[in-house]
Amino acid sequence: MGSIKTTQVFLKTISAASLFLVACSNPTVQTPSVQPAANLSLTGEDAFTTQARLALVSYQEIEASLSDSRTLASQRFTSLPQPVLIPENADQNDFDVPVLGQPLSADQAANQAGVSANPGSLPSFDASVAIFDDTVSRFTSQLLATQGLEFDGTGKILINPNQLRARIRSDLLAVGHLADPSLDLGGRLKANVHANLTLQALANLGYSATSSDVAAMSANSESVLLTFRDLDADLTNRVRVTSRTALPDSLNSPISQGYDLRLDTQSAGLSRTGLRSINYEKNGTQIRTEVQTTLDDGSQLELSEQRFVSHRGAGTGFGSFAITSGGASYGGSLRSLLSADGRLTLMLQPDNQSFGRLMLQEGLGNRAVLTLYRPDGVVSQTREIDLEATLDAMAMG
């Protein structure tokens, strides 16, 4: 196995999507024995920050695997789901995520050993709320129809994490083949017969890819099995992609076209199961995702997300997270922003806000920036990380 790459102390200008509000209703009760760290730090050993940053890095890599899986499958299927197209001048959901600032200059980063307590031009958490609210206002109709989300009297979004998680899971498991753990569908998908596949989102993370032949599941459905290998970390992601190309019975019936993906990850340091449905709707695309990760020390990381994406590829998501580690439990809300060029920004806000809030901004190449917010919403620290090296370390345990 290759050596773990040393994280470089070099922060770049991040043009990725940024930031968002989390407001929770009916919060999960915090385990009484868990106490917030006296001094919040990205390099500290407090359980929440340690596990939360692993959850964010893992979810970013899962996003890359699922994104590449859908792209590769689309190149192989004979009949593709078709997004519902609306004339551009009539579509209010086409937008891109604004750039909110840059964490640090390269010179500042080099002088601070990769961790900064003077985080440049990043706005405070509260200042980012207004930008997030403006972004999500473009999806008001979809939000109002989402169980577990509602607006308060000021227009801010309230999240019930438990209700939202239950609804996402119920919707995903209602799809029969997503609930089926047999990724090869009883041997119908012959793995690894096509190699040297071109990767996009995973291109900078050291992966290679192979795929099965395509199997016709019905007149309106095809499936393929993708295998992604990270040889440095001896990690394997297997993703089954199934298309849905049936047209609605009438103009008033729900649009059923889209994709369903099931992911399984095996490595020495972690195992994961991920479910995702992609549904093409007249106002854009709706994506539901659930991921469950078990680390080699027994820690459990669970994330659920419901995302709304415009026709141009930019979007925003809402969800929940639950972390169990060392006998302690943490819960709260997940927020995401997706820029039109595919870069992802994620934030976790625990129900107990004294633990702070943690954000991951995907940058160029295999780089990302972690930002830690204090309980009062002020940026505490930023740190650039090498996503490939961080994931390799997780995978090897």
C-alpha positions in Angstrom: 0.0 0.0 0.0 1.2 3.5 -0.7 2.1 5.8 2.0 -0.4 8.3 3.3 0.2 11.7 1.7 1.3 14.5 3.9 -1.3 17.2 4.2 0.2 20.4 2.7 -0.1 23.6 4.6 -1.4 25.7 1.8 -4.8 27.3 1.5 -6.1 28.2 -1.9 -8.8 30.6 -2.9 -11.9 28.5 -2.8 -14.5 29.2 -5.5 -16.7 26.5 -4.2 -20.2 26.9 -2.9 -20.5 28.2 0.7 -22.5 28.1 3.7 -25.9 27.9 5.2 -28.3 28.2 8.1 -29.3 25.5 10.4 -32.4 26.0 12.6 -33.8 23.0 14.4 -37.2 22.3 15.9 -37.8 19.4 18.3 -34.0 18.9 18.8 -32.6 15.5 19.7 -31.8 15.2 23.4 -28.0 15.2 24.0 -26.5 12.4 26.0 -26.1 13.8 29.5 -22.5 12.5 30.0 -21.3 14.4 26.9 -19.6 17.7 27.7 -18.5 20.3 25.1 -14.8 20.8 24.8 -13.5 23.7 26.8 -11.5 25.0 23.8 -12.9 24.1 20.4 -10.1 23.2 18.0 -9.9 21.5 14.6 -6.8 19.7 15.8 -8.2 18.8 19.2 -9.3 15.4 20.4 -12.9 16.1 21.5 -15.1 13.4 20.2 -17.6 15.5 18.3 -15.2 17.5 16.2 -13.1 14.4 15.5 -16.0 12.2 14.3 -17.8 15.1 12.6 -14.9 15.9 10.3 -14.6 12.2 9.4 -18.3 12.2 8.6 -17.9 15.2 6.3 -14.9 13.8 4.4 -16.6 10.4 4.0 -19.8 12.0 2.7 -17.9 14.1 0.2 -16.2 11.0 -1.2 -19.5 9.2 -1.3 -21.0 12.1 -3.2 -18.1 11.8 -5.7 -18.6 8.0 -6.1 -22.4 8.3 -6.6 -21.9 11.2 -9.1 -19.4 9.3 -11.2 -21.6 6.2 -11.0 -24.6 8.0 -12.5 -22.4 9.5 -15.2 -20.8 6.2 -16.1 -24.1 4.3 -16.1 -25.7 7.0 -18.3 -23.0 6.3 -20.9 -23.9 2.6 -21.0 -27.7 2.5 -20.7 -29.6 2.2 -24.0 -32.6 4.3 -22.7 -32.0 7.2 -20.4 -34.3 9.0 -18.0 -35.1 12.5 -19.4 -35.2 15.6 -17.2 -38.3 17.6 -17.5 -37.4 20.7 -19.5 -38.9 24.1 -19.0 -38.1 27.2 -21.2 -35.2 29.0 -19.5 -37.0 32.3 -19.3 -39.8 30.6 -17.3 -37.5 28.7 -14.9 -36.9 30.5 -11.6 -34.7 27.8 -10.2 -31.7 28.2 -12.5 -28.9 29.9 -10.5 -25.4 29.3 -9.2 -24.2 29.3 -5.6 -22.5 32.6 -4.7 -18.9 32.8 -3.6 -18.7 34.1 0.0 -15.0 34.7 0.6 -11.7 33.1 0.8 -10.4 31.4 4.0 -6.7 32.5 3.8 -4.0 33.5 1.4 -1.3 31.0 0.7 1.3 33.1 2.6 -1.0 33.2 5.7 -1.5 29.5 5.6 2.2 28.7 5.2 2.9 30.8 8.3 0.3 29.2 10.4 1.1 25.5 9.9 -2.2 24.8 8.2 -4.5 25.9 11.0 -5.6 29.5 11.2 -7.2 31.4 14.0 -7.4 34.4 11.7 -9.7 33.0 9.0 -9.4 35.7 6.4 -12.6 36.9 4.7 -14.9 34.1 5.6 -18.2 35.5 6.9 -19.6 34.6 10.3 -22.2 31.9 10.5 -25.0 34.5 11.0 -23.8 36.5 8.0 -24.0 33.4 5.9 -27.6 32.8 6.9 -29.0 35.6 4.7 -27.2 34.2 1.6 -28.4 30.7 2.4 -32.0 31.9 2.8 -31.8 33.7 -0.5 -30.6 30.5 -2.2 -33.3 28.2 -0.7 -36.0 30.7 -1.4 -35.8 29.5 -5.0 -37.2 26.1 -3.9 -40.0 27.2 -1.6 -42.7 25.1 -3.2 -40.6 21.9 -2.9 -39.7 22.8 0.7 -43.3 23.3 1.7 -44.0 19.8 0.5 -41.2 18.2 2.5 -42.1 16.4 5.7 -39.7 17.5 8.4 -39.2 21.0 7.1 -41.2 24.2 7.6 -40.8 27.9 7.6 -41.1 30.1 10.7 -42.7 33.5 10.9 -39.6 35.2 9.6 -39.0 33.0 6.6 -36.2 30.9 8.2 -36.3 27.2 7.7 -37.0 24.9 10.7 -35.8 21.3 10.6 -37.1 18.4 12.6 -34.0 16.1 12.1 -35.7 12.9 13.3 -38.8 13.4 11.2 -36.8 14.3 8.1 -34.5 11.3 8.6 -37.5 8.9 9.0 -39.2 10.3 5.8 -36.0 10.1 3.7 -35.4 6.5 4.8 -39.0 5.5 4.2 -39.0 7.0 0.7 -35.7 5.2 -0.1 -36.7 1.8 1.2 -40.0 2.0 -0.6 -38.0 1.4 -3.8 -37.7 -2.4 -3.9 -34.2 -2.8 -5.5 -32.7 -0.2 -3.1 -33.7 -2.4 -0.2 -32.1 -5.4 -1.9 -28.5 -5.8 -0.5 -27.5 -8.1 -3.4 -25.6 -5.6 -5.5 -25.2 -8.0 -8.4 -29.0 -8.8 -8.3 -28.6 -12.5 -7.9 -25.7 -12.8 -10.4 -27.5 -10.9 -13.2 -24.8 -8.2 -13.1 -21.4 -9.7 -14.0 -18.8 -7.5 -12.4 -15.5 -6.1 -13.7 -15.9 -6.9 -17.4 -15.2 -3.3 -18.5 -12.1 -1.4 -17.3 -10.3 1.9 -17.8 -13.3 4.0 -17.3 -12.9 7.7 -17.2 -13.6 9.3 -13.8 -14.7 12.9 -13.1 -15.5 13.6 -9.5 -13.2 10.8 -8.3 -10.4 11.7 -10.7 -8.3 13.5 -8.0 -8.8 10.9 -5.2 -6.7 8.1 -6.7 -9.4 5.7 -7.9 -9.8 3.3 -10.8 -13.1 2.0 -12.1 -14.6 -1.1 -13.7 -18.2 -2.0 -14.6 -20.4 -4.9 -15.3 -22.5 -5.4 -18.5 -25.8 -3.7 -18.5 -28.8 -5.9 -17.5 -32.3 -5.1 -18.6 -34.5 -5.3 -15.5 -37.8 -4.5 -17.3 -39.0 -2.5 -20.3 -38.4 0.7 -18.4 -35.4 -0.2 -16.3 -31.7 -1.1 -16.7 -29.0 -1.8 -14.1 -25.2 -1.8 -14.0 -22.7 -2.5 -11.3 -19.7 -0.1 -10.9 -16.6 -0.9 -8.9 -14.2 1.8 -7.7 -10.9 0.9 -6.1 -8.5 3.1 -4.1 -5.4 1.0 -4.2 -3.5 3.2 -1.8 -6.0 2.5 1.0 -7.3 -0.9 -0.1 -10.8 0.6 -0.3 -13.5 -0.7 -2.6 -16.8 1.1 -3.4 -19.4 -1.0 -5.3 -22.3 0.9 -6.7 -25.4 -0.5 -8.4 -27.2 2.0 -10.6 -30.7 1.3 -11.9 -32.6 3.6 -14.3 -36.2 4.5 -14.3 -37.5 5.6 -17.8 -41.2 5.1 -17.4 -43.3 8.1 -18.5 -46.1 9.4 -16.3 -49.6 8.0 -17.1 -51.0 11.6 -17.4 -49.9 15.2 -17.1 -51.2 15.1 -13.5 -49.3 12.0 -12.3 -45.9 12.2 -10.6 -42.8 12.1 -12.8 -41.2 8.8 -12.2 -38.0 9.1 -14.3 -34.7 9.0 -12.6 -32.0 6.8 -11.1 -31.6 4.6 -8.0 -28.2 3.9 -6.6 -27.0 1.6 -3.8 -23.4 1.8 -2.5 -21.4 -0.6 -0.4 -17.9 0.2 0.9 -15.4 -2.2 2.3 -12.0 -1.5 3.8 -9.9 -2.2 6.9 -10.9 1.0 8.7 -14.6 1.5 7.7 -17.6 -0.1 6.1 -20.5 1.9 4.6 -23.9 1.5 3.0 -25.4 4.3 1.0 -28.8 4.7 -0.8 -29.7 7.5 -3.2 -32.7 8.2 -5.4 -32.6 10.8 -8.2 -36.0 12.0 -9.4 -36.5 14.4 -12.4 -39.3 16.8 -11.7 -40.6 19.9 -13.5 -38.9 22.3 -11.2 -35.5 20.5 -11.3 -34.1 17.4 -9.7 -34.8 16.0 -6.3 -32.2 13.8 -4.7 -32.6 11.8 -1.5 -29.6 10.1 0.2 -28.9 8.1 3.3 -25.5 6.8 4.4 -24.5 4.6 7.3 -20.8 4.2 8.2 -19.1 2.1 10.8 -15.5 2.8 11.7 -13.1 0.2 13.0 -13.4 1.5 16.6 -17.1 0.9 16.5 -18.2 4.5 15.9 -21.3 5.0 13.9 -21.9 7.9 11.5 -25.3 8.4 9.9 -26.3 11.1 7.4 -29.5 11.8 5.6 -30.1 14.5 3.0 -32.9 15.7 0.7 -31.5 18.0 -2.0 -33.1 20.2 -4.6 -31.1 20.9 -7.8 -31.8 23.4 -10.6 -31.7 22.5 -14.3 -28.2 24.0 -14.4 -26.8 21.8 -11.7 -26.7 24.1 -8.6 -28.7 23.2 -5.6 -29.2 23.0 -1.8 -29.9 20.2 0.6 -31.3 19.6 4.1 -30.8 16.7 6.3 -29.7 15.2 9.6 -26.8 13.5 11.2 -26.3 11.1 14.1 -22.9 10.2 15.6 -22.3 7.5 18.2 -18.8 7.2 19.5 -17.3 6.0 22.8 -20.6 5.7 24.4 -21.6 9.3 23.5 -24.2 10.4 21.0 -24.5 13.6 19.0 -27.3 14.6 16.6 -28.3 17.6 14.6 -28.8 19.0 11.1 -26.9 18.7 7.9 -26.8 21.5 5.2 -25.4 21.3 1.7 -24.8 23.6 -1.2 -23.8 22.4 -4.6 -22.3 24.7 -7.2 -23.1 24.3 -10.9 -19.5 23.0 -11.5 -20.2 20.2 -9.0 -18.3 21.3 -5.9 -19.9 20.6 -2.6 -20.1 22.5 0.6 -21.3 20.7 3.8 -22.1 21.8 7.3 -23.0 20.0 10.5 -24.7 21.8 13.3 -25.3 19.8 16.5 -28.4 20.3 18.5 -26.2 21.3 21.4 -24.6 24.3 19.7 -21.9 24.7 22.4 -20.0 22.1 20.4 -19.7 24.6 17.6 -20.4 24.0 13.9 -18.2 22.4 11.3 -18.1 23.1 7.6 -16.3 21.4 4.7 -15.8 23.4 1.4 -14.6 21.3 -1.5 -12.0 23.2 -3.5 -9.8 22.4 -6.5 -8.2 19.1 -7.1 -8.2 17.0 -4.0 -8.2 19.9 -1.6 -10.9 21.1 0.8 -11.1 23.6 3.7 -12.5 22.8 7.1 -14.0 25.6 9.1 -14.9 25.5 12.7 -17.4 28.1 14.1 -17.7 29.0 17.7 -21.1 28.6 19.4 -21.7 32.4 18.9 -21.3 31.9 15.1 -17.8 33.5 14.8 -15.3 31.7 12.7 -12.8 30.1 15.1 -10.3 28.2 12.8 -9.8 27.1 9.2 -7.6 24.4 7.9 -6.9 23.0 4.4 -6.9 19.2 4.1 -5.9 16.8 1.5 -9.1 14.8 0.9 -7.3 11.8 -0.6 -4.8 11.5 2.3 -7.6 11.9 4.9 -9.8 9.3 3.3 -6.8 6.9 3.0 -6.1 7.2 6.7 -9.8 6.5 7.5 -9.9 3.5 5.2 -6.7 1.9 6.7 -7.9 2.5 10.3 
